[in-house]
Amino acid sequence: MSLGAEPLPARSLYWAVQRRRNRGVLGLLVVVVAFLMLYVWLFPGLLTVAGFAKFSQTWFPLALTAMAQALLMLAGGISLAMGATVSLGTVVAATTMTGPLGVAGGLAAVVLTGLLVGGLTGVIAVHLRLPAIIVTLASSFIVGGAALLILPRPGGSVPPWLSDLLAGNSPTAFALLILLMVLWKLYGATPLGLSLYAAGENPVGAYRSGAPVDGALVAAYAISSVLATLAGFFVAAQTGSGDPIIGQAFTLNSIAAAVLGGVGFLGGQGTMRGTVLGSLLLTVMINVMFFLGLPPVAQYVAQGLIIVGAVALPQVAARLSPRRAERRA
C-alpha cells in the first residue's frame, strides 16, 4: 500500500460521520427557502437593508437560545431553564449598564451570571448523576425567582446608542450570528467540543477512551447558559428595558427549533447549522402566519403540527427503509 493511500480511510470515516450528523439538513434547507420565498412575496420589504435588519433582530434571540439548547441536546441533555435564564439576562443587563459599571461592566455581569448559573447546574447534573430535565426544571424556578428579586416588574434601562447599534437599521444581529457560527466551528475542533459529541453518541466508549466527558458536559451547561443570558442582553437592547418574565416562550421554542434542525433527544445527532436553520424556519413560519392573518390560536396549532411532522417524518422514513430493502432482496 502506498503512503498516499493511508489517509483515505480516515477521510472516508470523517465524511460518513458528517453525513450522519447532517442527515435531513438539505431537506430542511429546501423547506426554509420555500418559506422565505413566500415571506418575500408577502413582505417585499424583507429585501431592503432595514427590513432584513429587523427580521434578523427577531431571529437572533431564538437562534441564540436554540444553539444553547442544542449544545445540551447533542450531549443527551435538555434545559427547561432556558426562558428563565434569558429573563435573568435581561434584568441583569437593564440594571447594570446605566450604572457605574457601564456597558462593558454590564456585559461582563451578564456573561458571569450565565457562567455561574450554567456551571452550578452542570456540576449538579453531571457529578451527582441527576437527570438533566429534573435539574434544569428546578433551576428554572430558582433562576426565575432571582430575576424577580432583581427586578420585580419591567424596568431598568439600556443606553440608547446600544439599542441603535444592536436593534437599529443595520444587520448587526446577522453579523453576530455568523461570528457565533465561526466560534462554534472552532470550539468543535477542541477536545471539549469533540468530547461533547462523543458523550452524546457513546458515553461509555468516550469514558473508556479517556475523553474528558464530565468536563465537556459541565462546559456545555456553562456555555449554554452564557448564550441564554446573552440572548437576554440582546432582548434588553431591543426593548430598552428589562423584564423578569419576557423569556418564558424561549424554553419550548428553543427545543422546537433544535428539533426542527435535526437535533435528536438522545444525543450525538444533529448539527449547529441545522439548529440555526431550524430557528430560521420557526421565525419565518411565525411571520408568514402573521401576514396571512391567522389568529394566534391557529398559529400555535399550525406551528405544533409542523413541528410534530418534522420530528415524525425522519422516524417513519427510517422504519420504512429496512422494509423497502427487504422487498428488493
TIPA-657496 format. One line per field, with one value per residue (C-alpha): residue number from 1; x, y, z; residue in one letter. Coordinates in nm, 2 decimals, always signed. Layout:
! residues N
resi = (NUM|...)
u = (X|...)
v = (Y|...)
w = (Z|...)
resn = (A|...)
***
This chain:
! residues 329
resi = (1|2|3|4|5|6|7|8|9|10|11|12|13|14|15|16|17|18|19|20|21|22|23|24|25|26|27|28|29|30|31|32|33|34|35|36|37|38|39|40|41|42|43|44|45|46|47|48|49|50|51|52|53|54|55|56|57|58|59|60|61|62|63|64|65|66|67|68|69|70|71|72|73|74|75|76|77|78|79|80|81|82|83|84|85|86|87|88|89|90|91|92|93|94|95|96|97|98|99|100|101|102|103|104|105|106|107|108|109|110|111|112|113|114|115|116|117|118|119|120|121|122|123|124|125|126|127|128|129|130|131|132|133|134|135|136|137|138|139|140|141|142|143|144|145|146|147|148|149|150|151|152|153|154|155|156|157|158|159|160|161|162|163|164|165|166|167|168|169|170|171|172|173|174|175|176|177|178|179|180|181|182|183|184|185|186|187|188|189|190|191|192|193|194|195|196|197|198|199|200|201|202|203|204|205|206|207|208|209|210|211|212|213|214|215|216|217|218|219|220|221|222|223|224|225|226|227|228|229|230|231|232|233|234|235|236|237|238|239|240|241|242|243|244|245|246|247|248|249|250|251|252|253|254|255|256|257|258|259|260|261|262|263|264|265|266|267|268|269|270|271|272|273|274|275|276|277|278|279|280|281|282|283|284|285|286|287|288|289|290|291|292|293|294|295|296|297|298|299|300|301|302|303|304|305|306|307|308|309|310|311|312|313|314|315|316|317|318|319|320|321|322|323|324|325|326|327|328|329)
u = (+0.00|+0.13|+0.18|-0.06|-0.35|-0.33|-0.53|-0.83|-0.99|-0.98|-1.12|-1.40|-1.48|-1.50|-1.75|-1.95|-1.99|-2.07|-2.34|-2.50|-2.49|-2.62|-2.90|-3.20|-3.03|-3.06|-3.44|-3.47|-3.29|-3.54|-3.83|-3.66|-3.61|-3.97|-4.10|-3.86|-3.99|-4.34|-4.24|-4.07|-4.39|-4.60|-4.35|-4.12|-3.96|-3.75|-3.52|-3.42|-3.14|-3.37|-3.62|-3.36|-3.21|-3.54|-3.60|-3.26|-3.32|-3.64|-3.45|-3.13|-3.25|-3.43|-3.12|-2.91|-3.13|-3.17|-2.79|-2.78|-3.04|-2.87|-2.54|-2.71|-2.92|-2.61|-2.48|-2.81|-2.94|-3.20|-3.27|-3.61|-3.44|-3.38|-3.66|-3.58|-3.21|-3.30|-3.52|-3.23|-3.00|-3.24|-3.28|-2.91|-2.83|-3.10|-3.00|-2.62|-2.55|-2.67|-2.49|-2.12|-2.03|-2.13|-2.20|-1.87|-1.94|-2.30|-2.20|-1.94|-2.20|-2.44|-2.16|-2.06|-2.42|-2.45|-2.13|-2.24|-2.59|-2.47|-2.16|-2.35|-2.63|-2.37|-2.18|-2.50|-2.63|-2.30|-2.12|-2.44|-2.56|-2.90|-3.14|-3.09|-3.46|-3.51|-3.21|-3.30|-3.66|-3.55|-3.31|-3.58|-3.77|-3.45|-3.33|-3.68|-3.71|-3.38|-3.49|-3.80|-3.59|-3.36|-3.65|-4.00|-4.16|-4.04|-3.80|-3.44|-3.29|-3.04|-2.82|-2.99|-2.68|-2.66|-3.02|-2.94|-2.64|-2.80|-3.16|-3.14|-3.15|-2.82|-2.79|-2.57|-2.76|-2.69|-2.32|-2.31|-2.48|-2.22|-1.94|-2.10|-2.11|-1.74|-1.67|-1.87|-1.68|-1.35|-1.49|-1.60|-1.24|-1.12|-1.10|-1.41|-1.61|-1.52|-1.60|-1.94|-2.04|-1.88|-2.07|-2.39|-2.32|-2.15|-2.08|-1.94|-1.70|-1.60|-1.51|-1.31|-1.12|-1.01|-1.22|-1.29|-1.66|-1.75|-1.56|-1.72|-2.07|-2.01|-1.86|-2.17|-2.40|-2.19|-2.17|-2.54|-2.63|-2.40|-2.57|-2.91|-2.80|-2.65|-2.99|-3.14|-2.88|-2.99|-3.36|-3.30|-3.13|-3.43|-3.69|-3.48|-3.55|-3.55|-3.84|-3.83|-4.07|-4.00|-3.81|-4.08|-4.15|-3.79|-3.78|-4.02|-3.93|-3.56|-3.64|-3.87|-3.60|-3.33|-3.56|-3.66|-3.29|-3.24|-3.10|-3.21|-3.32|-3.09|-2.77|-2.50|-2.73|-2.76|-2.55|-2.54|-2.60|-2.92|-3.02|-2.98|-3.18|-3.45|-3.46|-3.48|-3.77|-3.96|-3.91|-4.02|-4.32|-4.45|-4.41|-4.58|-4.87|-4.90|-4.90|-5.16|-5.39|-5.41|-5.53|-5.28|-5.46|-5.44|-5.07|-4.99|-5.18|-5.01|-4.67|-4.73|-4.84|-4.54|-4.30|-4.46|-4.44|-4.07|-3.99|-4.21|-4.11|-3.75|-3.86|-4.12|-3.86|-3.61|-3.86|-3.97|-3.61|-3.55|-3.88|-3.80|-3.46|-3.63|-3.87|-3.59|-3.40)
v = (+0.00|+0.34|+0.62|+0.84|+0.59|+0.58|+0.89|+0.77|+0.55|+0.83|+1.08|+0.83|+0.79|+1.16|+1.21|+0.92|+1.08|+1.42|+1.26|+1.10|+1.43|+1.64|+1.39|+1.59|+1.93|+1.95|+1.88|+2.14|+2.40|+2.34|+2.40|+2.71|+2.85|+2.78|+2.96|+3.25|+3.29|+3.30|+3.55|+3.78|+3.76|+3.87|+4.13|+4.26|+4.49|+4.20|+4.25|+4.60|+4.65|+4.79|+4.51|+4.24|+4.41|+4.40|+4.04|+3.93|+4.10|+3.89|+3.58|+3.63|+3.57|+3.25|+3.13|+3.20|+3.01|+2.73|+2.70|+2.70|+2.42|+2.22|+2.22|+2.02|+1.80|+1.70|+1.56|+1.38|+1.65|+1.93|+2.26|+2.37|+2.68|+2.84|+3.10|+3.19|+3.23|+3.47|+3.67|+3.68|+3.81|+4.10|+4.22|+4.20|+4.40|+4.66|+4.71|+4.74|+4.91|+5.26|+5.25|+5.29|+4.96|+5.10|+4.88|+4.68|+4.61|+4.52|+4.28|+4.12|+4.08|+3.91|+3.67|+3.59|+3.53|+3.28|+3.11|+3.09|+2.95|+2.71|+2.60|+2.52|+2.34|+2.14|+2.03|+1.92|+1.73|+1.57|+1.49|+1.39|+1.19|+1.35|+1.37|+1.70|+1.75|+1.75|+1.97|+2.23|+2.23|+2.31|+2.56|+2.73|+2.81|+2.94|+3.15|+3.28|+3.38|+3.55|+3.75|+3.87|+3.96|+4.18|+4.34|+4.26|+4.44|+4.56|+4.84|+4.94|+5.09|+5.04|+5.31|+5.44|+5.41|+5.04|+4.98|+5.17|+4.95|+4.62|+4.68|+4.97|+4.96|+4.78|+4.39|+4.38|+4.07|+3.88|+3.96|+3.84|+3.52|+3.45|+3.52|+3.27|+3.00|+3.06|+3.03|+2.71|+2.56|+2.64|+2.50|+2.18|+2.11|+2.13|+1.83|+1.96|+2.00|+1.66|+1.50|+1.67|+1.47|+1.16|+1.19|+1.20|+0.92|+0.67|+0.80|+0.46|+0.44|+0.80|+0.74|+0.43|+0.62|+0.88|+1.17|+1.44|+1.37|+1.53|+1.84|+1.86|+1.83|+2.09|+2.32|+2.26|+2.37|+2.68|+2.79|+2.72|+2.95|+3.22|+3.21|+3.23|+3.53|+3.70|+3.64|+3.83|+4.10|+4.14|+4.14|+4.41|+4.62|+4.56|+4.66|+4.92|+4.77|+4.45|+4.21|+3.92|+3.71|+3.81|+3.49|+3.23|+3.14|+3.07|+2.74|+2.55|+2.75|+2.67|+2.30|+2.32|+2.50|+2.24|+1.95|+2.11|+2.14|+1.77|+1.75|+1.43|+1.40|+1.10|+1.29|+1.27|+1.35|+1.69|+1.99|+2.35|+2.47|+2.26|+2.42|+2.77|+2.67|+2.53|+2.86|+3.04|+2.82|+2.87|+3.25|+3.26|+3.04|+3.27|+3.58|+3.41|+3.31|+3.66|+3.81|+3.55|+3.69|+3.37|+3.42|+3.34|+3.02|+2.89|+2.99|+2.78|+2.48|+2.51|+2.56|+2.25|+2.03|+2.13|+2.05|+1.71|+1.64|+1.74|+1.50|+1.21|+1.21|+1.10|+0.83|+0.70|+0.71|+0.52|+0.24|+0.22|+0.19|-0.17|-0.28|-0.15|-0.32|-0.65|-0.62|-0.55|-0.85)
w = (+0.00|-0.09|+0.16|-0.02|+0.02|+0.40|+0.48|+0.27|+0.54|+0.79|+0.54|+0.45|+0.81|+0.86|+0.58|+0.70|+1.04|+0.87|+0.66|+0.97|+1.16|+0.87|+0.78|+0.68|+0.66|+0.28|+0.30|+0.58|+0.37|+0.08|+0.32|+0.46|+0.11|+0.02|+0.33|+0.27|-0.09|+0.04|+0.31|+0.05|-0.16|+0.14|+0.26|-0.01|+0.24|+0.36|+0.07|+0.19|+0.44|+0.71|+0.65|+0.67|+0.98|+1.16|+1.06|+1.18|+1.51|+1.55|+1.45|+1.65|+2.01|+1.90|+1.71|+2.02|+2.26|+2.00|+1.98|+2.36|+2.37|+2.10|+2.30|+2.57|+2.34|+2.15|+2.48|+2.56|+2.79|+2.77|+2.95|+3.09|+3.24|+2.90|+2.93|+3.29|+3.21|+2.92|+3.16|+3.41|+3.14|+3.05|+3.41|+3.48|+3.17|+3.23|+3.60|+3.54|+3.21|+3.30|+3.64|+3.73|+3.56|+3.22|+2.91|+2.94|+3.30|+3.23|+2.96|+3.19|+3.46|+3.21|+3.10|+3.46|+3.55|+3.27|+3.37|+3.74|+3.66|+3.40|+3.58|+3.90|+3.71|+3.52|+3.83|+4.00|+3.69|+3.59|+3.92|+4.11|+3.80|+3.82|+3.51|+3.32|+3.29|+3.67|+3.75|+3.49|+3.59|+3.95|+3.81|+3.61|+3.94|+4.11|+3.82|+3.76|+4.12|+4.11|+3.81|+4.00|+4.31|+4.10|+3.91|+4.03|+3.73|+3.39|+3.43|+3.42|+3.10|+2.83|+2.67|+2.35|+2.15|+2.23|+2.12|+1.80|+1.74|+1.81|+1.72|+1.47|+1.09|+1.04|+1.03|+1.33|+1.46|+1.15|+1.17|+1.53|+1.43|+1.17|+1.43|+1.67|+1.40|+1.33|+1.71|+1.73|+1.44|+1.63|+1.96|+1.79|+1.69|+2.06|+2.29|+2.48|+2.16|+2.03|+2.36|+2.36|+2.05|+2.19|+2.52|+2.32|+2.08|+2.31|+2.66|+2.78|+2.49|+2.54|+2.90|+2.82|+2.55|+2.80|+2.66|+2.92|+2.92|+3.25|+3.17|+2.83|+2.98|+3.25|+2.99|+2.77|+3.06|+3.12|+2.76|+2.71|+3.00|+2.87|+2.53|+2.70|+2.91|+2.60|+2.43|+2.73|+2.68|+2.32|+2.41|+2.67|+2.39|+2.17|+2.43|+2.60|+2.95|+3.15|+3.21|+3.46|+3.26|+2.90|+2.82|+2.90|+2.54|+2.46|+2.65|+2.42|+2.11|+2.16|+2.18|+1.88|+1.67|+1.77|+1.68|+1.35|+1.28|+1.32|+1.67|+1.85|+2.21|+2.27|+2.19|+1.93|+1.64|+1.46|+1.39|+1.49|+1.13|+1.13|+1.46|+1.31|+1.01|+1.24|+1.43|+1.09|+0.98|+1.30|+1.28|+0.92|+0.99|+1.26|+1.04|+0.74|+0.95|+1.09|+0.74|+0.63|+0.90|+1.10|+1.46|+1.74|+1.83|+1.47|+1.46|+1.76|+1.62|+1.28|+1.45|+1.66|+1.37|+1.16|+1.45|+1.51|+1.14|+1.13|+1.42|+1.30|+0.93|+0.98|+1.22|+0.97|+0.69|+0.90|+0.97|+0.61|+0.47|+0.61|+0.47|+0.13|+0.14|+0.23|-0.06|-0.30|-0.17)
resn = (M|S|L|G|A|E|P|L|P|A|R|S|L|Y|W|A|V|Q|R|R|R|N|R|G|V|L|G|L|L|V|V|V|V|A|F|L|M|L|Y|V|W|L|F|P|G|L|L|T|V|A|G|F|A|K|F|S|Q|T|W|F|P|L|A|L|T|A|M|A|Q|A|L|L|M|L|A|G|G|I|S|L|A|M|G|A|T|V|S|L|G|T|V|V|A|A|T|T|M|T|G|P|L|G|V|A|G|G|L|A|A|V|V|L|T|G|L|L|V|G|G|L|T|G|V|I|A|V|H|L|R|L|P|A|I|I|V|T|L|A|S|S|F|I|V|G|G|A|A|L|L|I|L|P|R|P|G|G|S|V|P|P|W|L|S|D|L|L|A|G|N|S|P|T|A|F|A|L|L|I|L|L|M|V|L|W|K|L|Y|G|A|T|P|L|G|L|S|L|Y|A|A|G|E|N|P|V|G|A|Y|R|S|G|A|P|V|D|G|A|L|V|A|A|Y|A|I|S|S|V|L|A|T|L|A|G|F|F|V|A|A|Q|T|G|S|G|D|P|I|I|G|Q|A|F|T|L|N|S|I|A|A|A|V|L|G|G|V|G|F|L|G|G|Q|G|T|M|R|G|T|V|L|G|S|L|L|L|T|V|M|I|N|V|M|F|F|L|G|L|P|P|V|A|Q|Y|V|A|Q|G|L|I|I|V|G|A|V|A|L|P|Q|V|A|A|R|L|S|P|R|R|A|E|R|R|A)
***
